Amino acid sequence: MKRSEIMAAVKSKDTTPELKVRKLLHSLGYRYRLHAGDLPCKPDIVFRSRKKVIFIHGCFWHGHPCKRGARMPKTNAEYWIKKIGRNIERDRRGYEALHNLGWRCLVLWECELKDEEALQATLQAFLKED
């Protein structure tokens, strides 16, 4: 029961990393839509006129090879390995589907958001390119 309560508290929208990116984008003058349900895999941030989307991924949940993402729970490890593997595969299929529809994707990892100057440069480069 404890695990169920913990998992119920995990948010998929309006996470702290997502809010940080949204606030920065807004301060740079960019306007966007959120969680477009009509697009494959519901991107976190959508720029329809540019046909660009941004995903903000938690390192653990999406299997990033950084220190935090590589950490595996000690209990029920087999379950978590399969779960994260399914997430990675689902993400890959979603990016491919978006690409096939003519959309460009940017994936930001939770661990990359600490350096705000680098984050700003990455966002501006992505949104300015054709």
N, C-alpha and C positions, 0 to 999 in steps of 0.2 A: 504493500500500500504506500509506503514511503516513496519508492521510486516513481509511482504513478503521480503523486503530488508534486514531486520535483519536475517531472516532465510536463505536467500541466502548466507549470509556471514559466516554461520556456516560451518566449515570444518569437513569432516569425515576422512580425511587422513592427515598425517604430522602435527598433532596437537602438541602443545607445550608439553603436557605430553608424547605423543608418542615419540617425538624427544628426550626427556630427557632419557627415557628408552633405546632407540636405542643407544644413545651416551654411556650410561653406559655399555650396553652389549658389544659394540664394544671395549671399553677400557679394558674390562675383557677378550678380546680375542675371543669372540663368533661371529660367522658369521651366517647370517640368510637371509631369503627372506621376502618380504613384501606383504601383502594383496593378498594371494593366492586365485585367483578366482575359482580354481578347487576344493576347500574345502568348506564345508558348512559354511555359515555366514562370509566368507572372514576374517580370523584372521588377526590381525595387524602385528604380527611377527610369522614367521614359521621356524621351525627347522626340515626339512624333514628327515634327517638321524636319528634323535632322535624320530620322530613322536610326536613332542610337539609343541604347539602353545601358544601364549600369546595374550590376549586381554587387551587393555588399555581403560577402560571405564570412561567417564565423569560421575560424581556422579548424576547430575541432569537428564541427558538424559537416564540413565539406571536404575534409581530408587534406588540408594544406600541409606541406612537408616542413613547416616551421616547428619550433620547439613546442608550442602550445598544440598545434594540430597533430603532431606525432605522438602526443601523450595518449595513452589508452587506459581506460578504467581497469582496475584490478579485478573487479567482479564482473561476471558475465561478458568477458572479453570477446568471445566468439560472436555473440549477438551484436556488439558494437562494431566489430570488423565488418560484418555483413551489412549492417545498417549504413555505415559510412560509405562502403563500397556501392551500395544502391544509390546513395545521394550523389556520388561522383558520376555514376553512369547516367542518372536522371539529368544532372547538370549538362553533361556532354551532349546528350540528345537534344536538350533545350537550346543550347548554343547553336548546334547544327541546324535545327529547325528555323531559328531566327535568321541565321546566315542565309539559308535557302529562300527566305522571304525578303532578303535585301537589307536586313538590319545589321548594324555593327554593335558589338558587345564589348564592354569593359568590365572586368572582374576586379574588384577591390577586396583585399583580404584584411580582416580585422587587425592583423599584426602590422600592416602597412600604413595604418591611419595615424600612427603616433607622430610622424614627421609631417606637420601641417604644410610646410613649404613644398615638400616633394609631392604631397597629395594635391595641392593646388596646381602645381605644374603638370601633373599627370592628367587631372581633370581638364585643364585648359587645352592641353595638346590634343586630347581625345575629342573634345567638342569643337575644336577649330579645324581639324583635318577633314578632308572631303571623303 
